[in-house]
Amino acid sequence: MTTTAEKIWTVRKNPFDPNPELRIWMDGVLVPANEAKISVFDHGLLYGDGIFEGIRVYGGRIWKEAEHIQRFFESAKAVRLDVPMTPEGVSQAMNEALEANGVIDGYIRLLCTRGVGLLGISVTKAACPSVIVIADSISLYPQERYETGLRCITSSYVRNHPNSLSPRIKSLNYLNNVMAKLEAYDAGADEAIMLNYEGRVAEATGDNVFIVRNGQLCTPPTSEGILDGITRGVVMELAGQRGYIVEEKQLLRHDIYTADECFLSGTAAEIIAVVMLDKRPIGDGQPGKITRQLQQDFSEARS
């Protein structure tokens, strides 16, 4: 007799199944995507106990590779996770994944889980951390949004308190960000702006926030509970080269409502304008001049 569970799995088909020709680097071995699996006892799955980095690839070159690898190992150290590889080994693994998949312009997801272990929250109940490298393409927002800009809401979900888990750690547990993103979709918006525990602007669900007022750029400091984004640093550098003043300062929603321009920055998103927050148009409701200039500068810098 066929069980209910068997019937469900017989008819179920995931529309997001990966390309079967894709090869995933897993602990030193390149395996087909449909065979790339982790144990149900892996603590990365059971408890979100692990770390990751998202990294862009342009022209076959890993963008800001050294910075991403450094942050990867800093996250590992912060959560007492012993990555079973050297930074040089991680670099080699990423390049092997790129070559195996023929990725020229794409995206790398680098992960390390605590590994397989017993049930129970304890680092002493898991061993043999697992390293995984996925090299593929990514499209965080529809291409037309880079022309028209994002419509955002302010989420009711807040960023984690810095004393609960440092926002500088890119951990595998992103549930509050996921819920904020769902909240945005439910409201018919593209993205959500998340506040910190004191009600000030922190960041979007996966990107840093900038505003422009009177030709000056402002972005929340890392003390506001944000990720110290690598693309954020590139934006600040590019803006400085253009002669713009960039200030790290505390921001309220009011500052975004009344800004001349607003944009997000991140590895996957790159630079993308925000043209509306909570049904209030920002500036004239179109991507601003400085945002477009920085998008162009970023495009040239990565080439």
N, C-alpha and C positions, 0 to 999 in steps of 0.2 A: 504494500500500500504506500502511495506517495504521501509524504507528510506535507503540512501546510508550508513549512519553511522551504521544502524542496520545490513546491509549486511556485512560490514567490521567486526563488532564484532561477527557475527555469524560464520564466517570462521576463525577468528584469534585465534591462540593457542600459548601461550607463552611456549617455550621449557624450560624456567627457572622457571616455577611455583614451589613453595616450596612443600616439602613433606606434604601431607594433614594431616599426623599424628603428625606433628610438632606442639608444643604448644608455643604460644608467650605470654609473661607476659606484659600486658598492663594496667597500672594504677591500679594494685592490682588484676587483674583478668587474669587467664590463658585461652586463647582462641585458637581454631584451626587456623592454619596458613592462611587458605583460608577465614577466617572470621576476621582476624587481619587487620583492616583498620583505616585510619585516615581521617578526614574531608578534603575536597578540600579547606576549609577555614583555615586549620591549617597553621600558619605562618612558620612552619618548611618546608612545601611544597611550599608555595607561595614565600618565601623570603630566604630560607636556614637559617632561624632564629632558631638556636638550636645548640646543642653540642652533642658529642658522645665520646665513648671510645671503642677501640677494645682490647679484653683481651683473652689470651690463657688459656686453661684448660688442665692440664696434670694429669693423674691418678686420675681424679675426684677433683683435687685441683685447685683453681683459682690462676694462676701464678701472683705474685706481686699484689695481690688484693688491699692491702692498698695504694700502690703507684698509681694505676689506679684510685681508688675512690678519692684520694686526688686531682689528676689532673682534674678529672671530675668536682669536686666542684670548683676548681680554675678557670676552663674555664667558668663555670656558673657565678661566681662572676665577671669575667672580662667583660662578655657581659650583666651584670645586669639581669640575669635570676635566678629566685627563684625556685630552685628544691624543689618540695613539699614533700621531704623525707629527712630523716637523713642519714648520711653515713651508719649507722647500718641497716637502712631500705633498702638501695640500695644493701648492701651485702646479706640481706635475700632474696630480690627479685631475685638476680642472682642465688642464690643457689636453690630457688624454680624452676626457669626455667631449671636449670641443671637436677634436680631430675625428673621433669615432662617429660623431653626428654631423660633421660638415658644417658646423655653425660658424657663420661669418659675422652676422649681426643678430644678436640674440640675448639670452639671459641665462645666468647660472644660479641655481639654488644649491647652496652648500649647507649641509646639515651634519650635526653630530648628536646622537642620542646617548643617554646613559647606558643603554644596552639592555639585553635580556636579563630579567631578574625575577624574584619571587613577588607575589602580591604583597603590597604594603609599602608605605612611603618611607623609604630609607635608602640612603646611598650605599649602605652596607649589604643591601639585598639585590644589587644589580652589579654586573661586571661586564668587561669587554665592550667598551663604548664602540658604537658603530658610526662610520663616516660615509655619507652619501653625497654624490654630486649629480645633479640633473642639469643638462645643457640643452636648452630648447628655445622656443620663441615665447614672447609675452606681449600682451596688449592689455594694460591696466584700464584704460579708458578708450571709448570709441574715438577714431581718428578725428571725426568732426568736432569733438569737444575741444580739440586743440585750436580750432578756429573760432568756435563760439563761446568757449569757456564753460566752467562747471557751475551748476546750481547746488547750493549746499544748505544744510540745516545745522543747527547746534544740537548735538546729541545730549540726551539725558544721561548717557553713560560717561563716566569720567575716567581719566587716566589713572593708573595705579598710583597710590601714594609712594613717593620715593623711598620711604622706609619699609615698604612691603616688598618691593622688588625694583631695583634700579631700572629706570627707563633706558639706560645705556646698554642694558643686556638685551640682546635680540633672542629672546627665549621662544620656544615652540608654543607657548601658551599665549594666544592672541584673542581669547574669547571676548574680552570687553570690546576690542576693536571690531570683531566680527559682529557683535550685537549692535554696535553703533552704525556699521555699514548697513545692516538689515533695517535699522530704523530709518536711515536715509532713503533706502529703496521703497519702504512702506509709505514714505511721505512724497514719493515721486521725485526725489532729488537724486543727484549723482554721487554725492559724498557728504560726509559729516565732519564738522569741526568739534573736537573734543576739548572739554575744559579740564583743568586740574582740580584737585580736591578743594582749592580755595576759590574756585569759580572763575579763574582767569584762563585765557586762551592757551592751550598747550600745542596741539597739532591735529592733523586730520587722522583718519584711521590708519594710514600708512605713510604719511608725508608730512614734512615740515611746512609751516605757514609763514608767509611774508606779506606785509602790506606796504604800500607806497603812499606817502603823503608829502605834498609839496616837494617832490623830487628826491625825498629821502626814504630809504628802506628801513623797515623795522621788523624784527623777528624775535620771538620769545627766547630768553636765554635758557641754557640747559638746566638751570636751577628750577625752572617752571615744570619740570617733569617730562621733558621731551627727549627723544633720541637725538644724539649729536650726529646728525645726518652728514654723510660724506658729500652728497650732492648739495646739501645746504652750505657746506664750506666752499664748494666750487662756486656757487651763486654769489656768496659774499666776496670771493676773490674777483670774479668777473665784474661785479658791480663796482668794486673799488677801482678796477682798471679803467672803468668808464668815468670815474670821478664822482660817483655817487657816494654819499655818506650812508653807511650801514650801521644801525644801532641795535644792539640787543636790549630789549626792554619789555617789561610786563605789558600785556595787552588784554583789554576787555573786549567783549563782543561789540560794544559801542565803537571801538577803534576800527573794527572791520566794517561795520555798517557805514561809517563816515569816511572811509579811506578813499583815495583816488583810484587805487588799484589794489588787487589782492591776487596772490598766486601761491601754488603749492610746489614743493620740490621734493624729489625722491628718486631713488635708483630706477624703479620701474616706471614711474610717472614722468621722470625728467623734470620739465618745468611746464606747468599748465595753469591758466588763469582761472580765478574764481570770479564770477560776474554777479552772483546773487547769494545772499545768506539770509535765511529765514524770511524769504519773499521780499527782501529789501535789495534793490539793485545797488551794486558797488560801482561808484563813479557813474559813467554813462551806460552801465550795463553791458559793456563790451570789453574784450581784452585790451589792456592799456598799452600805451606806447613803450614804457620801460619794460613791461613784461615781455612784449614781442621782441624788443631789442635783446634782452637776456636770453630768450629762446634761441635767437639767431647766434648769439655769442657762444652759447652752450653747444649748439650744433657744430660750429666751427672748431671749438676746443676739443671735441671728442673725435674729430676726423683726423 
